[in-house]
Amino acid sequence: EERRLEAQRRRAEEERREANRAVGLRYANSAARRAESERVRREAVAREVLSDLHTLQSQRREAGEAKGKELQRRCLSKEWSEVKSVVEVERRAPQRRFASTPPPEHPDSAPMP
């Protein structure tokens, strides 16, 4: 009787281990699929970004070349109608500052006795 119960316990333990092993394998396979899916997704995003980068660089290069050719043309024809001086472009309106006390007098501006 005791041997039969011990054999049943061993079989139950083996079945439990086998079930746990199967669950572990399913979990590992699922985790591997998720990791692979994430890797593929990231690679696709990287390819898309790099593709866009090449397009943007090409567009910027073409725009720069066109701007350079236009500048060369204007220099050769001495066409300066659209050019403004740096002073004109960067001129700022004077800042108004209101102080609570008058500014200190400069020693040279003092009245002569």
ChimeraX commands (.cxc) that place a marker at each C-alpha (Angstrom):
marker #1 position 0.00,0.00,0.00 radius 0.5
marker #1 position 2.74,2.45,0.98 radius 0.5
marker #1 position 4.71,1.66,-2.18 radius 0.5
marker #1 position 1.66,2.31,-4.30 radius 0.5
marker #1 position 1.12,5.75,-2.63 radius 0.5
marker #1 position 4.81,6.59,-3.07 radius 0.5
marker #1 position 4.60,5.64,-6.76 radius 0.5
marker #1 position 1.50,7.81,-7.18 radius 0.5
marker #1 position 3.29,10.74,-5.50 radius 0.5
marker #1 position 6.28,10.31,-7.84 radius 0.5
marker #1 position 4.02,10.18,-10.90 radius 0.5
marker #1 position 2.16,13.29,-9.73 radius 0.5
marker #1 position 5.46,15.07,-9.10 radius 0.5
marker #1 position 6.74,14.07,-12.58 radius 0.5
marker #1 position 3.49,15.25,-14.20 radius 0.5
marker #1 position 3.77,18.56,-12.33 radius 0.5
marker #1 position 7.39,18.99,-13.44 radius 0.5
marker #1 position 6.46,18.17,-17.03 radius 0.5
marker #1 position 3.59,20.67,-16.92 radius 0.5
marker #1 position 5.91,23.34,-15.47 radius 0.5
marker #1 position 8.50,22.55,-18.15 radius 0.5
marker #1 position 5.88,22.93,-20.88 radius 0.5
marker #1 position 4.67,26.24,-19.42 radius 0.5
marker #1 position 8.26,27.46,-19.19 radius 0.5
marker #1 position 8.93,26.55,-22.82 radius 0.5
marker #1 position 5.77,28.34,-23.99 radius 0.5
marker #1 position 6.77,31.42,-21.98 radius 0.5
marker #1 position 10.32,31.35,-23.37 radius 0.5
marker #1 position 9.06,30.98,-26.94 radius 0.5
marker #1 position 6.59,33.81,-26.44 radius 0.5
marker #1 position 9.29,36.06,-24.98 radius 0.5
marker #1 position 11.61,35.24,-27.91 radius 0.5
marker #1 position 8.85,36.14,-30.40 radius 0.5
marker #1 position 8.20,39.44,-28.60 radius 0.5
marker #1 position 11.93,40.28,-28.57 radius 0.5
marker #1 position 12.27,39.46,-32.26 radius 0.5
marker #1 position 9.19,41.52,-33.10 radius 0.5
marker #1 position 10.58,44.50,-31.16 radius 0.5
marker #1 position 13.97,44.14,-32.88 radius 0.5
marker #1 position 12.33,44.08,-36.33 radius 0.5
marker #1 position 10.19,47.11,-35.45 radius 0.5
marker #1 position 13.23,49.09,-34.28 radius 0.5
marker #1 position 15.17,48.19,-37.40 radius 0.5
marker #1 position 12.26,49.39,-39.56 radius 0.5
marker #1 position 12.13,52.69,-37.68 radius 0.5
marker #1 position 15.89,53.12,-38.06 radius 0.5
marker #1 position 15.69,52.42,-41.81 radius 0.5
marker #1 position 12.86,54.95,-42.17 radius 0.5
marker #1 position 14.78,57.62,-40.26 radius 0.5
marker #1 position 17.93,57.02,-42.30 radius 0.5
marker #1 position 15.92,57.15,-45.52 radius 0.5
marker #1 position 14.38,60.46,-44.48 radius 0.5
marker #1 position 17.81,61.74,-43.45 radius 0.5
marker #1 position 19.27,61.06,-46.88 radius 0.5
marker #1 position 16.30,62.81,-48.51 radius 0.5
marker #1 position 16.63,65.84,-46.24 radius 0.5
marker #1 position 20.39,66.06,-46.80 radius 0.5
marker #1 position 19.87,65.88,-50.54 radius 0.5
marker #1 position 17.21,68.62,-50.44 radius 0.5
marker #1 position 19.41,70.86,-48.28 radius 0.5
marker #1 position 22.39,70.30,-50.56 radius 0.5
marker #1 position 20.32,71.19,-53.65 radius 0.5
marker #1 position 18.92,74.30,-51.95 radius 0.5
marker #1 position 22.43,75.37,-50.89 radius 0.5
marker #1 position 23.78,74.86,-54.39 radius 0.5
marker #1 position 20.90,76.86,-55.90 radius 0.5
marker #1 position 21.45,79.66,-53.40 radius 0.5
marker #1 position 25.19,79.66,-54.13 radius 0.5
marker #1 position 24.60,79.84,-57.90 radius 0.5
marker #1 position 22.12,82.69,-57.43 radius 0.5
marker #1 position 24.65,84.57,-55.29 radius 0.5
marker #1 position 27.37,84.02,-57.90 radius 0.5
marker #1 position 25.05,85.30,-60.62 radius 0.5
marker #1 position 24.20,88.40,-58.61 radius 0.5
marker #1 position 27.86,89.06,-57.84 radius 0.5
marker #1 position 28.86,88.73,-61.49 radius 0.5
marker #1 position 26.04,91.02,-62.64 radius 0.5
marker #1 position 26.67,93.38,-59.70 radius 0.5
marker #1 position 23.03,93.24,-58.76 radius 0.5
marker #1 position 22.74,94.56,-55.22 radius 0.5
marker #1 position 19.10,95.73,-55.18 radius 0.5
marker #1 position 18.00,93.10,-52.64 radius 0.5
marker #1 position 21.01,93.56,-50.37 radius 0.5
marker #1 position 20.77,95.55,-47.17 radius 0.5
marker #1 position 23.62,96.61,-44.95 radius 0.5
marker #1 position 24.20,94.70,-41.74 radius 0.5
marker #1 position 23.53,97.87,-39.79 radius 0.5
marker #1 position 20.14,98.22,-41.45 radius 0.5
marker #1 position 19.19,94.60,-40.90 radius 0.5
marker #1 position 20.39,94.36,-37.30 radius 0.5
marker #1 position 19.35,97.82,-36.12 radius 0.5
marker #1 position 17.29,97.66,-32.97 radius 0.5
marker #1 position 14.99,100.23,-31.55 radius 0.5
marker #1 position 16.60,102.11,-28.67 radius 0.5
marker #1 position 15.69,100.73,-25.31 radius 0.5
marker #1 position 13.86,103.04,-23.01 radius 0.5
marker #1 position 14.82,102.71,-19.41 radius 0.5
marker #1 position 13.05,104.58,-16.71 radius 0.5
marker #1 position 15.13,104.89,-13.59 radius 0.5
marker #1 position 13.78,105.96,-10.25 radius 0.5
marker #1 position 16.79,108.22,-9.78 radius 0.5
marker #1 position 18.42,110.46,-12.41 radius 0.5
marker #1 position 21.63,109.17,-13.94 radius 0.5
marker #1 position 24.86,110.35,-12.29 radius 0.5
marker #1 position 26.37,113.46,-13.82 radius 0.5
marker #1 position 29.55,113.13,-15.72 radius 0.5
marker #1 position 32.41,115.22,-14.28 radius 0.5
marker #1 position 32.96,116.96,-17.65 radius 0.5
marker #1 position 29.34,118.12,-17.80 radius 0.5
marker #1 position 29.46,120.03,-14.52 radius 0.5
marker #1 position 28.80,123.79,-14.92 radius 0.5
marker #1 position 31.86,126.03,-14.83 radius 0.5
marker #1 position 32.07,128.49,-11.91 radius 0.5
marker link #1:1,2 radius 0.2
marker link #1:2,3 radius 0.2
marker link #1:3,4 radius 0.2
marker link #1:4,5 radius 0.2
marker link #1:5,6 radius 0.2
marker link #1:6,7 radius 0.2
marker link #1:7,8 radius 0.2
marker link #1:8,9 radius 0.2
marker link #1:9,10 radius 0.2
marker link #1:10,11 radius 0.2
marker link #1:11,12 radius 0.2
marker link #1:12,13 radius 0.2
marker link #1:13,14 radius 0.2
marker link #1:14,15 radius 0.2
marker link #1:15,16 radius 0.2
marker link #1:16,17 radius 0.2
marker link #1:17,18 radius 0.2
marker link #1:18,19 radius 0.2
marker link #1:19,20 radius 0.2
marker link #1:20,21 radius 0.2
marker link #1:21,22 radius 0.2
marker link #1:22,23 radius 0.2
marker link #1:23,24 radius 0.2
marker link #1:24,25 radius 0.2
marker link #1:25,26 radius 0.2
marker link #1:26,27 radius 0.2
marker link #1:27,28 radius 0.2
marker link #1:28,29 radius 0.2
marker link #1:29,30 radius 0.2
marker link #1:30,31 radius 0.2
marker link #1:31,32 radius 0.2
marker link #1:32,33 radius 0.2
marker link #1:33,34 radius 0.2
marker link #1:34,35 radius 0.2
marker link #1:35,36 radius 0.2
marker link #1:36,37 radius 0.2
marker link #1:37,38 radius 0.2
marker link #1:38,39 radius 0.2
marker link #1:39,40 radius 0.2
marker link #1:40,41 radius 0.2
marker link #1:41,42 radius 0.2
marker link #1:42,43 radius 0.2
marker link #1:43,44 radius 0.2
marker link #1:44,45 radius 0.2
marker link #1:45,46 radius 0.2
marker link #1:46,47 radius 0.2
marker link #1:47,48 radius 0.2
marker link #1:48,49 radius 0.2
marker link #1:49,50 radius 0.2
marker link #1:50,51 radius 0.2
marker link #1:51,52 radius 0.2
marker link #1:52,53 radius 0.2
marker link #1:53,54 radius 0.2
marker link #1:54,55 radius 0.2
marker link #1:55,56 radius 0.2
marker link #1:56,57 radius 0.2
marker link #1:57,58 radius 0.2
marker link #1:58,59 radius 0.2
marker link #1:59,60 radius 0.2
marker link #1:60,61 radius 0.2
marker link #1:61,62 radius 0.2
marker link #1:62,63 radius 0.2
marker link #1:63,64 radius 0.2
marker link #1:64,65 radius 0.2
marker link #1:65,66 radius 0.2
marker link #1:66,67 radius 0.2
marker link #1:67,68 radius 0.2
marker link #1:68,69 radius 0.2
marker link #1:69,70 radius 0.2
marker link #1:70,71 radius 0.2
marker link #1:71,72 radius 0.2
marker link #1:72,73 radius 0.2
marker link #1:73,74 radius 0.2
marker link #1:74,75 radius 0.2
marker link #1:75,76 radius 0.2
marker link #1:76,77 radius 0.2
marker link #1:77,78 radius 0.2
marker link #1:78,79 radius 0.2
marker link #1:79,80 radius 0.2
marker link #1:80,81 radius 0.2
marker link #1:81,82 radius 0.2
marker link #1:82,83 radius 0.2
marker link #1:83,84 radius 0.2
marker link #1:84,85 radius 0.2
marker link #1:85,86 radius 0.2
marker link #1:86,87 radius 0.2
marker link #1:87,88 radius 0.2
marker link #1:88,89 radius 0.2
marker link #1:89,90 radius 0.2
marker link #1:90,91 radius 0.2
marker link #1:91,92 radius 0.2
marker link #1:92,93 radius 0.2
marker link #1:93,94 radius 0.2
marker link #1:94,95 radius 0.2
marker link #1:95,96 radius 0.2
marker link #1:96,97 radius 0.2
marker link #1:97,98 radius 0.2
marker link #1:98,99 radius 0.2
marker link #1:99,100 radius 0.2
marker link #1:100,101 radius 0.2
marker link #1:101,102 radius 0.2
marker link #1:102,103 radius 0.2
marker link #1:103,104 radius 0.2
marker link #1:104,105 radius 0.2
marker link #1:105,106 radius 0.2
marker link #1:106,107 radius 0.2
marker link #1:107,108 radius 0.2
marker link #1:108,109 radius 0.2
marker link #1:109,110 radius 0.2
marker link #1:110,111 radius 0.2
marker link #1:111,112 radius 0.2
marker link #1:112,113 radius 0.2
view
